[in-house]
C-alpha cells in the first residue's frame, strides 16, 4: 500500500572518472558501458524493493567536483542520502572524497543522514593504491559505512551498495 513506499533522493559525489555514471547506469540498466560524458549531470528514477519495502529513488549523478566549494547548496538540500565515490586506483580521488565526506557530514543537519563512502574499481587489483583498511578507517572516523564496488565486474555489489543506502534511509525514516 502507498504508505509503504518511500521516496528518496540520492546524490553521488566524487572526482572525475571515479565511476559515478558507470555505477548509476549499471545499477539502473544492469549494463556496463565503457565511456560517458564526464560533465553530464542527470537525475535517474528507479524503483527498487529492499527487505520488502518499495523505494522510489531519484538518483543524481553530478558532473564532478574537485573541491568542496564545487558542491552546490541545492544538491545538499535535495539529497536524502549520499554516495561519496572514489576510485581505489586513484589517490587524488580518495583525498577529494575525504574532503567531501567531512563536508557532507559536518553540513547535514541531522547526523543520521545516510552516507556511504564507496571505493569503486575494485576489479583493478593490480592498480589498487588505497587499501580497504585505510578507506574503512576514514569512513569509521565519520561513523559511515564503507563499501567497495566494481561497476564493470560485479553487478550484485552495485545493487548491494544502493540497497544498503536504502536500509539506512529506512532506519532514519523510522526515527523521524
Ligand atoms: P565519472 O566521471 O565519475 O562519472 O566516471 P565514469 O562513470 O565516466 O567512469 C570513468 C571511467 O572509468 C570510464 O572509462 C569507465 O568505463 C571506467 N570505470 C567506471 N567504473 C569502473 C569499474 O568499476 N572498473 C573499471 N575497470 N573501470 C570502471
Backbone and ligand atoms as CSV (ligand in chain L), in Angstrom:
chain,resi,resn,atom,element,x,y,z
A,1,UNK,N,N,0.833,-1.197,0.000
A,1,UNK,CA,C,0.000,0.000,0.000
A,1,UNK,C,C,0.867,1.246,0.000
A,2,UNK,N,N,0.258,2.375,-0.352
A,2,UNK,CA,C,1.021,3.579,-0.651
A,2,UNK,C,C,1.942,4.017,0.478
A,3,UNK,N,N,1.484,3.902,1.722
A,3,UNK,CA,C,2.294,4.383,2.838
A,3,UNK,C,C,3.586,3.578,2.999
A,4,UNK,N,N,3.627,2.404,2.381
A,4,UNK,CA,C,4.830,1.578,2.485
A,4,UNK,C,C,5.911,2.044,1.518
A,5,UNK,N,N,5.537,2.947,0.616
A,5,UNK,CA,C,6.500,3.388,-0.388
A,5,UNK,C,C,7.280,4.585,0.121
A,6,UNK,N,N,8.577,4.517,-0.052
A,6,UNK,CA,C,9.429,5.599,0.418
A,6,UNK,C,C,10.085,6.289,-0.774
A,7,UNK,N,N,9.893,7.594,-0.868
A,7,UNK,CA,C,10.596,8.371,-1.890
A,7,UNK,C,C,11.931,8.826,-1.307
A,8,UNK,N,N,12.990,8.671,-2.055
A,8,UNK,CA,C,14.291,9.094,-1.537
A,8,UNK,C,C,15.180,9.623,-2.656
A,9,UNK,N,N,15.838,10.731,-2.349
A,9,UNK,CA,C,16.771,11.323,-3.306
A,9,UNK,C,C,18.208,10.991,-2.908
A,10,UNK,N,N,18.937,10.443,-3.863
A,10,UNK,CA,C,20.330,10.062,-3.617
A,10,UNK,C,C,21.245,10.911,-4.503
A,11,UNK,N,N,22.296,11.452,-3.911
A,11,UNK,CA,C,23.272,12.208,-4.698
A,11,UNK,C,C,24.626,11.504,-4.655
A,12,UNK,N,N,25.252,11.377,-5.822
A,12,UNK,CA,C,26.608,10.834,-5.898
A,12,UNK,C,C,27.587,11.993,-6.053
A,13,UNK,N,N,28.572,12.028,-5.173
A,13,UNK,CA,C,29.651,13.000,-5.296
A,13,UNK,C,C,30.955,12.248,-5.534
A,14,UNK,N,N,31.874,12.908,-6.213
A,14,UNK,CA,C,33.182,12.293,-6.412
A,14,UNK,C,C,33.934,12.982,-7.524
A,15,UNK,N,N,35.235,12.701,-7.582
A,15,UNK,CA,C,36.091,13.311,-8.596
A,15,UNK,C,C,35.749,12.774,-9.988
A,16,UNK,N,N,36.324,13.394,-10.974
A,16,UNK,CA,C,36.112,12.979,-12.361
A,16,UNK,C,C,36.702,11.581,-12.584
A,17,UNK,N,N,35.944,10.734,-13.254
A,17,UNK,CA,C,36.467,9.442,-13.669
A,17,UNK,C,C,36.431,8.338,-12.623
A,18,UNK,N,N,35.809,8.582,-11.480
A,18,UNK,CA,C,35.781,7.531,-10.441
A,18,UNK,C,C,34.726,6.462,-10.729
A,19,UNK,N,N,33.768,6.808,-11.605
A,19,UNK,CA,C,32.759,5.812,-11.990
A,19,UNK,C,C,31.352,6.141,-11.524
A,20,UNK,N,N,31.075,7.402,-11.265
A,20,UNK,CA,C,29.727,7.775,-10.794
A,20,UNK,C,C,28.659,7.413,-11.830
A,21,UNK,N,N,28.931,7.769,-13.083
A,21,UNK,CA,C,27.954,7.456,-14.134
A,21,UNK,C,C,27.891,5.951,-14.371
A,22,UNK,N,N,29.057,5.312,-14.392
A,22,UNK,CA,C,29.094,3.863,-14.616
A,22,UNK,C,C,28.286,3.129,-13.549
A,23,UNK,N,N,28.435,3.543,-12.290
A,23,UNK,CA,C,27.707,2.906,-11.185
A,23,UNK,C,C,26.193,3.112,-11.326
A,24,UNK,N,N,25.816,4.337,-11.656
A,24,UNK,CA,C,24.388,4.663,-11.769
A,24,UNK,C,C,23.746,3.911,-12.924
A,25,UNK,N,N,24.419,3.947,-14.063
A,25,UNK,CA,C,23.871,3.280,-15.260
A,25,UNK,C,C,23.847,1.767,-15.054
A,26,UNK,N,N,24.880,1.245,-14.432
A,26,UNK,CA,C,24.942,-0.200,-14.159
A,26,UNK,C,C,23.793,-0.610,-13.243
A,27,UNK,N,N,23.576,0.198,-12.221
A,27,UNK,CA,C,22.510,-0.111,-11.259
A,27,UNK,C,C,21.142,-0.130,-11.942
A,28,UNK,N,N,20.907,0.868,-12.761
A,28,UNK,CA,C,19.572,1.036,-13.332
A,28,UNK,C,C,19.325,0.133,-14.545
A,29,UNK,N,N,20.359,-0.059,-15.359
A,29,UNK,CA,C,20.159,-0.819,-16.601
A,29,UNK,C,C,20.814,-2.205,-16.574
A,30,UNK,N,N,21.588,-2.482,-15.543
A,30,UNK,CA,C,22.389,-3.716,-15.418
A,30,UNK,C,C,23.572,-3.736,-16.387
A,31,UNK,N,N,23.686,-2.708,-17.175
A,31,UNK,CA,C,24.743,-2.731,-18.185
A,31,UNK,C,C,25.935,-1.890,-17.780
A,32,UNK,N,N,27.101,-2.351,-18.220
A,32,UNK,CA,C,28.293,-1.528,-18.064
A,32,UNK,C,C,28.684,-1.039,-19.442
A,33,UNK,N,N,28.646,0.279,-19.585
A,33,UNK,CA,C,29.008,0.864,-20.873
A,33,UNK,C,C,30.308,1.615,-20.643
A,34,UNK,N,N,31.242,1.430,-21.512
A,34,UNK,CA,C,32.606,1.936,-21.308
A,34,UNK,C,C,32.761,3.407,-21.001
A,35,UNK,N,N,32.262,4.264,-21.872
A,35,UNK,CA,C,32.585,5.674,-21.691
A,35,UNK,C,C,31.366,6.581,-21.704
A,36,UNK,N,N,31.460,7.592,-20.878
A,36,UNK,CA,C,30.360,8.539,-20.722
A,36,UNK,C,C,30.905,9.947,-20.781
A,37,UNK,N,N,30.016,10.869,-21.039
A,37,UNK,CA,C,30.394,12.268,-20.989
A,37,UNK,C,C,30.615,12.646,-19.523
A,38,UNK,N,N,31.838,13.009,-19.140
A,38,UNK,CA,C,32.129,13.249,-17.727
A,38,UNK,C,C,31.408,14.459,-17.136
A,39,UNK,N,N,31.010,15.381,-17.986
A,39,UNK,CA,C,30.372,16.589,-17.469
A,39,UNK,C,C,28.866,16.442,-17.313
A,40,UNK,N,N,28.346,15.337,-17.813
A,40,UNK,CA,C,26.904,15.161,-17.818
A,40,UNK,C,C,26.351,15.099,-16.394
A,41,UNK,N,N,25.328,15.894,-16.162
A,41,UNK,CA,C,24.643,15.801,-14.876
A,41,UNK,C,C,23.234,15.336,-15.169
A,42,UNK,N,N,22.790,14.327,-14.457
A,42,UNK,CA,C,21.473,13.772,-14.762
A,42,UNK,C,C,20.820,13.213,-13.520
A,43,UNK,N,N,19.498,13.190,-13.548
A,43,UNK,CA,C,18.753,12.552,-12.468
A,43,UNK,C,C,18.010,11.359,-13.058
A,44,UNK,N,N,18.214,10.200,-12.453
A,44,UNK,CA,C,17.584,8.971,-12.912
A,44,UNK,C,C,16.543,8.527,-11.887
A,45,UNK,N,N,15.417,8.016,-12.390
A,45,UNK,CA,C,14.403,7.463,-11.491
A,45,UNK,C,C,14.523,5.952,-11.483
A,46,UNK,N,N,14.386,5.384,-10.300
A,46,UNK,CA,C,14.480,3.926,-10.214
A,46,UNK,C,C,13.640,3.421,-9.050
A,47,UNK,N,N,12.875,2.381,-9.311
A,47,UNK,CA,C,12.081,1.771,-8.241
A,47,UNK,C,C,12.775,0.486,-7.819
A,48,UNK,N,N,12.978,0.336,-6.522
A,48,UNK,CA,C,13.588,-0.910,-6.058
A,48,UNK,C,C,12.862,-1.425,-4.827
A,49,UNK,N,N,13.086,-2.678,-4.559
A,49,UNK,CA,C,12.470,-3.331,-3.407
A,49,UNK,C,C,13.597,-3.800,-2.497
A,50,UNK,N,N,13.598,-3.294,-1.269
A,50,UNK,CA,C,14.634,-3.707,-0.311
A,50,UNK,C,C,13.944,-4.196,0.955
A,51,UNK,N,N,14.201,-5.432,1.319
A,51,UNK,CA,C,13.589,-6.051,2.504
A,51,UNK,C,C,12.064,-5.881,2.477
A,52,UNK,N,N,11.473,-6.039,1.300
A,52,UNK,CA,C,10.023,-5.976,1.171
A,52,UNK,C,C,9.446,-4.575,1.115
A,53,UNK,N,N,10.316,-3.580,1.180
A,53,UNK,CA,C,9.820,-2.204,1.133
A,53,UNK,C,C,10.182,-1.579,-0.217
A,54,UNK,N,N,9.206,-0.853,-0.775
A,54,UNK,CA,C,9.472,-0.219,-2.065
A,54,UNK,C,C,10.070,1.169,-1.891
A,55,UNK,N,N,11.110,1.429,-2.649
A,55,UNK,CA,C,11.744,2.747,-2.665
A,55,UNK,C,C,11.638,3.333,-4.070
A,56,UNK,N,N,11.122,4.545,-4.149
A,56,UNK,CA,C,11.146,5.277,-5.410
A,56,UNK,C,C,12.341,6.210,-5.347
A,57,UNK,N,N,13.400,5.819,-6.000
A,57,UNK,CA,C,14.645,6.578,-5.899
A,57,UNK,C,C,14.782,7.590,-7.027
A,58,UNK,N,N,15.306,8.735,-6.666
A,58,UNK,CA,C,15.776,9.707,-7.654
A,58,UNK,C,C,17.278,9.776,-7.424
A,59,UNK,N,N,18.037,9.423,-8.434
A,59,UNK,CA,C,19.487,9.353,-8.266
A,59,UNK,C,C,20.153,10.446,-9.093
A,60,UNK,N,N,20.832,11.349,-8.410
A,60,UNK,CA,C,21.502,12.439,-9.117
A,60,UNK,C,C,22.974,12.115,-9.312
A,61,UNK,N,N,23.325,11.938,-10.582
A,61,UNK,CA,C,24.722,11.739,-10.951
A,61,UNK,C,C,25.266,13.125,-11.263
A,62,UNK,N,N,25.998,13.701,-10.324
A,62,UNK,CA,C,26.521,15.048,-10.523
A,62,UNK,C,C,27.645,14.991,-11.550
A,63,UNK,N,N,27.990,16.095,-12.136
A,63,UNK,CA,C,29.090,16.119,-13.093
A,63,UNK,C,C,30.352,15.608,-12.411
A,64,UNK,N,N,31.095,16.479,-11.817
A,64,UNK,CA,C,32.239,16.070,-10.997
A,64,UNK,C,C,32.694,17.283,-10.216
A,65,UNK,N,N,33.390,17.014,-9.136
A,65,UNK,CA,C,33.849,18.088,-8.269
A,65,UNK,C,C,35.310,17.836,-7.927
A,66,UNK,N,N,36.054,18.902,-7.767
A,66,UNK,CA,C,37.427,18.728,-7.298
A,66,UNK,C,C,37.624,19.327,-5.913
A,67,UNK,N,N,36.697,20.154,-5.502
A,67,UNK,CA,C,36.785,20.674,-4.138
A,67,UNK,C,C,35.386,20.894,-3.575
A,68,UNK,N,N,35.347,21.042,-2.262
A,68,UNK,CA,C,34.041,21.137,-1.621
A,68,UNK,C,C,33.261,22.368,-2.078
A,69,UNK,N,N,33.966,23.405,-2.526
A,69,UNK,CA,C,33.251,24.598,-2.989
A,69,UNK,C,C,32.484,24.320,-4.284
A,70,UNK,N,N,32.810,23.198,-4.947
A,70,UNK,CA,C,32.059,22.809,-6.151
A,70,UNK,C,C,30.700,22.197,-5.795
A,71,UNK,N,N,30.541,21.815,-4.535
A,71,UNK,CA,C,29.273,21.235,-4.102
A,71,UNK,C,C,28.241,22.347,-3.958
A,72,UNK,N,N,27.102,22.132,-4.596
A,72,UNK,CA,C,26.082,23.189,-4.577
A,72,UNK,C,C,25.122,22.992,-3.409
A,73,UNK,N,N,24.727,24.108,-2.847
A,73,UNK,CA,C,23.827,24.079,-1.694
A,73,UNK,C,C,22.521,23.338,-2.024
A,74,UNK,N,N,22.005,23.563,-3.227
A,74,UNK,CA,C,20.731,22.912,-3.563
A,74,UNK,C,C,20.880,21.393,-3.700
A,75,UNK,N,N,22.094,20.939,-4.041
A,75,UNK,CA,C,22.336,19.488,-4.086
A,75,UNK,C,C,22.279,18.910,-2.671
A,76,UNK,N,N,22.868,19.644,-1.739
A,76,UNK,CA,C,22.860,19.197,-0.340
A,76,UNK,C,C,21.442,19.159,0.213
A,77,UNK,N,N,20.680,20.189,-0.133
A,77,UNK,CA,C,19.307,20.278,0.373
A,77,UNK,C,C,18.410,19.201,-0.220
A,78,UNK,N,N,18.626,18.929,-1.501
A,78,UNK,CA,C,17.786,17.976,-2.236
A,78,UNK,C,C,17.973,16.537,-1.734
A,79,UNK,N,N,19.192,16.229,-1.344
A,79,UNK,CA,C,19.547,14.839,-1.043
A,79,UNK,C,C,18.997,14.337,0.280
A,80,UNK,N,N,18.534,13.085,0.253
A,80,UNK,CA,C,18.198,12.380,1.495
A,80,UNK,C,C,19.368,11.494,1.911
A,81,UNK,N,N,20.217,11.185,0.940
A,81,UNK,CA,C,21.316,10.264,1.202
A,81,UNK,C,C,22.425,10.505,0.177
A,82,UNK,N,N,23.655,10.157,0.571
A,82,UNK,CA,C,24.810,10.419,-0.295
A,82,UNK,C,C,25.651,9.170,-0.521
A,83,UNK,N,N,26.132,9.058,-1.765
A,83,UNK,CA,C,27.183,8.095,-2.080
A,83,UNK,C,C,28.409,8.932,-2.421
A,84,UNK,N,N,29.441,8.817,-1.614
A,84,UNK,CA,C,30.661,9.565,-1.891
A,84,UNK,C,C,31.674,8.581,-2.467
A,85,UNK,N,N,31.969,8.795,-3.750
A,85,UNK,CA,C,32.683,7.787,-4.526
A,85,UNK,C,C,34.126,8.219,-4.815
A,86,UNK,N,N,35.048,7.261,-4.678
A,86,UNK,CA,C,36.410,7.483,-5.163
A,86,UNK,C,C,36.848,6.227,-5.899
A,87,UNK,N,N,37.959,6.326,-6.608
A,87,UNK,CA,C,38.491,5.153,-7.281
A,87,UNK,C,C,39.620,4.572,-6.439
A,88,UNK,N,N,39.570,3.259,-6.246
A,88,UNK,CA,C,40.605,2.576,-5.457
A,88,UNK,C,C,41.964,2.630,-6.148
A,89,UNK,N,N,41.969,3.092,-7.399
A,89,UNK,CA,C,43.221,3.180,-8.148
A,89,UNK,C,C,43.759,4.612,-8.211
A,90,UNK,N,N,43.092,5.525,-7.531
A,90,UNK,CA,C,43.418,6.942,-7.730
A,90,UNK,C,C,43.426,7.697,-6.389
A,91,UNK,N,N,44.625,7.921,-5.887
A,91,UNK,CA,C,44.731,8.552,-4.564
A,91,UNK,C,C,44.178,9.973,-4.554
A,92,UNK,N,N,44.329,10.665,-5.641
A,92,UNK,CA,C,43.799,12.029,-5.725
A,92,UNK,C,C,42.283,12.007,-5.476
A,93,UNK,N,N,41.612,11.052,-6.090
A,93,UNK,CA,C,40.151,10.962,-5.920
A,93,UNK,C,C,39.792,10.584,-4.484
A,94,UNK,N,N,40.668,9.821,-3.834
A,94,UNK,CA,C,40.454,9.423,-2.431
A,94,UNK,C,C,40.579,10.655,-1.524
A,95,UNK,N,N,41.587,11.457,-1.790
A,95,UNK,CA,C,41.785,12.682,-0.994
A,95,UNK,C,C,40.581,13.614,-1.145
A,96,UNK,N,N,40.113,13.756,-2.380
A,96,UNK,CA,C,38.946,14.605,-2.640
A,96,UNK,C,C,37.722,14.055,-1.911
A,97,UNK,N,N,37.544,12.749,-1.983
A,97,UNK,CA,C,36.378,12.114,-1.360
A,97,UNK,C,C,36.382,12.300,0.162
A,98,UNK,N,N,37.568,12.266,0.753
A,98,UNK,CA,C,37.666,12.504,2.206
A,98,UNK,C,C,37.182,13.895,2.551
A,99,UNK,N,N,37.550,14.856,1.702
A,99,UNK,CA,C,37.101,16.232,1.909
A,99,UNK,C,C,35.587,16.333,1.806
A,100,UNK,N,N,35.017,15.629,0.840
A,100,UNK,CA,C,33.557,15.639,0.662
A,100,UNK,C,C,32.865,15.001,1.863
A,101,UNK,N,N,33.452,13.921,2.331
A,101,UNK,CA,C,32.859,13.200,3.457
A,101,UNK,C,C,32.796,14.114,4.682
A,102,UNK,N,N,33.898,14.765,4.947
A,102,UNK,CA,C,33.950,15.701,6.078
A,102,UNK,C,C,32.923,16.805,5.895
A,103,UNK,N,N,32.870,17.322,4.662
A,103,UNK,CA,C,31.973,18.436,4.364
A,103,UNK,C,C,30.499,18.032,4.516
A,104,UNK,N,N,30.144,16.912,3.905
A,104,UNK,CA,C,28.748,16.449,3.946
A,104,UNK,C,C,28.343,16.125,5.384
A,105,UNK,N,N,29.249,15.474,6.104
A,105,UNK,CA,C,28.927,15.076,7.479
A,105,UNK,C,C,28.815,16.286,8.400
A,106,UNK,N,N,29.582,17.324,8.138
A,106,UNK,CA,C,29.514,18.490,9.025
A,106,UNK,C,C,28.372,19.430,8.639
A,107,UNK,N,N,27.916,19.329,7.381
A,107,UNK,CA,C,26.854,20.232,6.929
A,107,UNK,C,C,25.449,19.702,7.131
A,108,UNK,N,N,25.345,18.388,7.244
A,108,UNK,CA,C,23.996,17.846,7.363
A,108,UNK,C,C,23.447,18.210,8.744
A,109,UNK,N,N,22.199,18.569,8.728
A,109,UNK,CA,C,21.575,18.993,9.974
A,109,UNK,C,C,21.377,17.813,10.917
A,110,UNK,N,N,21.008,16.707,10.319
A,110,UNK,CA,C,20.726,15.509,11.096
A,110,UNK,C,C,21.929,14.576,10.967
A,111,UNK,N,N,22.570,14.262,12.056
A,111,UNK,CA,C,23.778,13.433,11.998
A,111,UNK,C,C,23.508,12.041,11.436
A,112,UNK,N,N,22.236,11.670,11.380
A,112,UNK,CA,C,21.938,10.324,10.890
A,112,UNK,C,C,21.735,10.276,9.383
A,113,UNK,N,N,21.924,11.389,8.688
A,113,UNK,CA,C,21.755,11.374,7.230
A,113,UNK,C,C,22.592,10.240,6.631
A,114,UNK,N,N,21.967,9.382,5.855
A,114,UNK,CA,C,22.704,8.237,5.316
A,114,UNK,C,C,23.819,8.642,4.342
A,115,UNK,N,N,24.991,8.117,4.606
A,115,UNK,CA,C,26.144,8.362,3.727
A,115,UNK,C,C,26.910,7.058,3.594
A,116,UNK,N,N,27.242,6.699,2.373
A,116,UNK,CA,C,28.152,5.563,2.172
A,116,UNK,C,C,29.398,6.067,1.461
A,117,UNK,N,N,30.543,5.685,2.005
A,117,UNK,CA,C,31.843,6.002,1.421
A,117,UNK,C,C,32.171,4.815,0.516
A,118,UNK,N,N,32.343,5.082,-0.764
A,118,UNK,CA,C,32.384,3.992,-1.732
A,118,UNK,C,C,33.678,3.981,-2.544
A,119,UNK,N,N,34.424,2.899,-2.392
A,119,UNK,CA,C,35.637,2.708,-3.200
A,119,UNK,C,C,35.277,1.902,-4.429
A,120,UNK,N,N,35.351,2.501,-5.594
A,120,UNK,CA,C,34.968,1.814,-6.834
A,120,UNK,C,C,36.210,1.325,-7.591
A,121,UNK,N,N,35.981,0.480,-8.569
A,121,UNK,CA,C,37.011,-0.132,-9.431
A,121,UNK,C,C,37.826,-1.175,-8.676
A,122,UNK,N,N,37.178,-1.922,-7.778
A,122,UNK,CA,C,37.917,-2.939,-7.017
A,122,UNK,C,C,38.354,-4.105,-7.902
A,123,UNK,N,N,37.858,-4.137,-9.147
A,123,UNK,CA,C,38.329,-5.172,-10.086
A,123,UNK,C,C,39.769,-4.930,-10.536
A,124,UNK,N,N,40.209,-3.680,-10.465
A,124,UNK,CA,C,41.563,-3.357,-10.950
A,124,UNK,C,C,42.595,-3.617,-9.838
A,125,UNK,N,N,42.717,-4.883,-9.491
A,125,UNK,CA,C,43.516,-5.310,-8.339
A,125,UNK,C,C,44.969,-4.808,-8.436
A,126,UNK,N,N,45.543,-4.899,-9.598
A,126,UNK,CA,C,46.961,-4.536,-9.733
A,126,UNK,C,C,47.202,-3.035,-9.743
A,127,UNK,N,N,46.128,-2.286,-9.905
A,127,UNK,CA,C,46.293,-0.823,-9.904
A,127,UNK,C,C,45.784,-0.188,-8.620
A,128,UNK,N,N,45.393,-1.041,-7.675
A,128,UNK,CA,C,44.855,-0.519,-6.416
A,128,UNK,C,C,45.946,0.237,-5.652
A,129,UNK,N,N,45.578,1.434,-5.187
A,129,UNK,CA,C,46.533,2.216,-4.391
A,129,UNK,C,C,45.987,2.551,-3.006
A,130,UNK,N,N,44.699,2.261,-2.781
A,130,UNK,CA,C,44.087,2.523,-1.474
A,130,UNK,C,C,43.677,1.178,-0.878
A,131,UNK,N,N,44.154,0.896,0.319
A,131,UNK,CA,C,43.790,-0.379,0.952
A,131,UNK,C,C,42.406,-0.269,1.598
A,132,UNK,N,N,41.793,-1.425,1.797
A,132,UNK,CA,C,40.493,-1.454,2.456
A,132,UNK,C,C,40.619,-0.887,3.873
A,133,UNK,N,N,41.739,-1.201,4.510
A,133,UNK,CA,C,41.958,-0.754,5.885
A,133,UNK,C,C,41.983,0.774,5.959
A,134,UNK,N,N,42.731,1.376,5.053
A,134,UNK,CA,C,42.860,2.839,5.063
A,134,UNK,C,C,41.503,3.506,4.815
A,135,UNK,N,N,40.773,2.997,3.823
A,135,UNK,CA,C,39.493,3.620,3.472
A,135,UNK,C,C,38.443,3.401,4.558
A,136,UNK,N,N,38.420,2.205,5.136
A,136,UNK,CA,C,37.406,1.948,6.159
A,136,UNK,C,C,37.707,2.744,7.430
A,137,UNK,N,N,38.985,3.005,7.654
A,137,UNK,CA,C,39.363,3.843,8.805
A,137,UNK,C,C,38.784,5.261,8.648
A,138,UNK,N,N,38.877,5.799,7.441
A,138,UNK,CA,C,38.325,7.132,7.160
A,138,UNK,C,C,36.809,7.136,7.370
A,139,UNK,N,N,36.159,6.108,6.835
A,139,UNK,CA,C,34.695,6.018,6.982
A,139,UNK,C,C,34.309,5.896,8.455
A,140,UNK,N,N,35.030,5.056,9.181
A,140,UNK,CA,C,34.756,4.864,10.623
A,140,UNK,C,C,34.831,6.182,11.384
A,141,UNK,N,N,35.815,6.990,11.026
A,141,UNK,CA,C,36.011,8.241,11.760
A,141,UNK,C,C,34.839,9.205,11.556
A,142,UNK,N,N,34.020,8.935,10.527
A,142,UNK,CA,C,32.814,9.743,10.309
A,142,UNK,C,C,31.545,8.939,10.609
A,143,UNK,N,N,31.720,7.804,11.243
A,143,UNK,CA,C,30.597,6.897,11.540
A,143,UNK,C,C,29.795,6.556,10.286
A,144,UNK,N,N,30.513,6.334,9.201
A,144,UNK,CA,C,29.859,5.998,7.932
A,144,UNK,C,C,30.218,4.583,7.513
A,145,UNK,N,N,29.360,4.028,6.710
A,145,UNK,CA,C,29.610,2.692,6.167
A,145,UNK,C,C,30.587,2.809,5.006
A,146,UNK,N,N,31.482,1.832,4.908
A,146,UNK,CA,C,32.410,1.776,3.771
A,146,UNK,C,C,32.127,0.533,2.942
A,147,UNK,N,N,32.051,0.703,1.620
A,147,UNK,CA,C,31.855,-0.440,0.731
A,147,UNK,C,C,32.761,-0.305,-0.481
A,148,UNK,N,N,33.060,-1.455,-1.096
A,148,UNK,CA,C,33.833,-1.446,-2.339
A,148,UNK,C,C,32.974,-2.024,-3.452
A,149,UNK,N,N,33.096,-1.436,-4.630
A,149,UNK,CA,C,32.308,-1.901,-5.775
A,149,UNK,C,C,33.169,-1.996,-7.027
A,150,UNK,N,N,32.649,-2.758,-7.972
A,150,UNK,CA,C,33.176,-2.730,-9.330
A,150,UNK,C,C,31.984,-2.581,-10.263
A,151,UNK,N,N,31.869,-1.410,-10.869
A,151,UNK,CA,C,30.751,-1.187,-11.788
A,151,UNK,C,C,30.870,-2.106,-12.993
A,152,UNK,N,N,32.103,-2.458,-13.347
A,152,UNK,CA,C,32.298,-3.263,-14.555
A,152,UNK,C,C,32.113,-4.754,-14.308
A,153,UNK,N,N,32.585,-5.251,-13.156
A,153,UNK,CA,C,32.653,-6.707,-12.947
A,153,UNK,C,C,31.616,-7.286,-12.002
A,154,UNK,N,N,31.017,-6.447,-11.156
A,154,UNK,CA,C,30.169,-7.022,-10.110
A,154,UNK,C,C,28.858,-6.259,-9.938
A,155,UNK,N,N,27.872,-6.692,-10.707
A,155,UNK,CA,C,26.557,-6.042,-10.652
A,155,UNK,C,C,25.935,-6.184,-9.258
A,156,UNK,N,N,26.064,-7.367,-8.662
A,156,UNK,CA,C,25.465,-7.610,-7.343
A,156,UNK,C,C,26.032,-6.652,-6.294
A,157,UNK,N,N,27.302,-6.352,-6.405
A,157,UNK,CA,C,27.931,-5.442,-5.455
A,157,UNK,C,C,27.375,-4.029,-5.573
A,158,UNK,N,N,27.070,-3.623,-6.791
A,158,UNK,CA,C,26.495,-2.295,-7.030
A,158,UNK,C,C,25.084,-2.241,-6.444
A,159,UNK,N,N,24.303,-3.290,-6.687
A,159,UNK,CA,C,22.947,-3.365,-6.138
A,159,UNK,C,C,23.017,-3.326,-4.609
A,160,UNK,N,N,23.989,-4.050,-4.062
A,160,UNK,CA,C,24.157,-4.094,-2.607
A,160,UNK,C,C,24.407,-2.695,-2.037
A,161,UNK,N,N,25.241,-1.912,-2.707
A,161,UNK,CA,C,25.565,-0.563,-2.210
A,161,UNK,C,C,24.301,0.301,-2.150
A,162,UNK,N,N,23.497,0.272,-3.203
A,162,UNK,CA,C,22.262,1.069,-3.210
A,162,UNK,C,C,21.261,0.519,-2.182
A,163,UNK,N,N,21.221,-0.805,-2.025
A,163,UNK,CA,C,20.302,-1.412,-1.054
A,163,UNK,C,C,20.701,-1.016,0.372
A,164,UNK,N,N,22.002,-0.986,0.638
A,164,UNK,CA,C,22.464,-0.594,1.974
A,164,UNK,C,C,22.071,0.854,2.267
A,165,UNK,N,N,22.172,1.692,1.256
A,165,UNK,CA,C,21.774,3.093,1.442
A,165,UNK,C,C,20.268,3.164,1.732
A,166,UNK,N,N,19.476,2.351,1.027
A,166,UNK,CA,C,18.029,2.300,1.284
A,166,UNK,C,C,17.755,1.840,2.712
A,167,UNK,N,N,18.525,0.868,3.187
A,167,UNK,CA,C,18.342,0.388,4.576
A,167,UNK,C,C,18.614,1.511,5.560
A,168,UNK,N,N,19.646,2.292,5.294
A,168,UNK,CA,C,19.951,3.428,6.171
A,168,UNK,C,C,18.825,4.465,6.112
A,169,UNK,N,N,18.308,4.697,4.923
A,169,UNK,CA,C,17.206,5.659,4.755
A,169,UNK,C,C,15.994,5.196,5.559
A,170,UNK,N,N,15.755,3.907,5.523
A,170,UNK,CA,C,14.620,3.319,6.237
A,170,UNK,C,C,14.766,3.525,7.745
A,171,UNK,N,N,15.959,3.326,8.253
A,171,UNK,CA,C,16.223,3.493,9.689
A,171,UNK,C,C,15.988,4.943,10.104
A,172,UNK,N,N,16.537,5.865,9.319
A,172,UNK,CA,C,16.391,7.295,9.621
A,172,UNK,C,C,14.922,7.683,9.604
A,173,UNK,N,N,14.213,7.163,8.587
A,173,UNK,CA,C,12.804,7.474,8.411
A,173,UNK,C,C,11.967,7.015,9.604
A,174,UNK,N,N,12.316,5.863,10.130
A,174,UNK,CA,C,11.604,5.296,11.271
A,174,UNK,C,C,11.734,6.183,12.499
A,175,UNK,N,N,12.916,6.781,12.638
A,175,UNK,CA,C,13.189,7.584,13.827
A,175,UNK,C,C,12.516,8.949,13.771
A,176,UNK,N,N,12.128,9.369,12.543
A,176,UNK,CA,C,11.539,10.706,12.401
A,176,UNK,C,C,10.142,10.779,12.985
L,1,LIG,P1,P,32.514,9.661,-13.514
L,1,LIG,O1,O,33.289,10.812,-14.110
L,1,LIG,O2,O,32.742,9.549,-12.035
L,1,LIG,O3,O,31.063,9.670,-13.863
L,1,LIG,O4,O,33.174,8.316,-14.099
L,1,LIG,P2,P,32.631,7.400,-15.316
L,1,LIG,O5,O,31.430,6.647,-14.886
L,1,LIG,O6,O,32.528,8.238,-16.550
L,1,LIG,O7,O,33.839,6.350,-15.446
L,1,LIG,C1,C,35.153,6.784,-15.795
L,1,LIG,C2,C,35.910,5.657,-16.458
L,1,LIG,O8,O,36.122,4.605,-15.526
L,1,LIG,C3,C,35.161,5.051,-17.636
L,1,LIG,O9,O,36.117,4.737,-18.641
L,1,LIG,C4,C,34.563,3.780,-17.066
L,1,LIG,O10,O,34.413,2.791,-18.034
L,1,LIG,C5,C,35.608,3.373,-16.016
L,1,LIG,N1,N,35.028,2.653,-14.877
L,1,LIG,C6,C,33.987,3.034,-14.100
L,1,LIG,N2,N,33.769,2.142,-13.119
L,1,LIG,C7,C,34.685,1.153,-13.280
L,1,LIG,C8,C,34.972,-0.061,-12.573
L,1,LIG,O11,O,34.346,-0.424,-11.558
L,1,LIG,N3,N,36.016,-0.800,-13.029
L,1,LIG,C9,C,36.748,-0.441,-14.127
L,1,LIG,N4,N,37.742,-1.245,-14.511
L,1,LIG,N5,N,36.505,0.696,-14.822
L,1,LIG,C10,C,35.492,1.477,-14.402
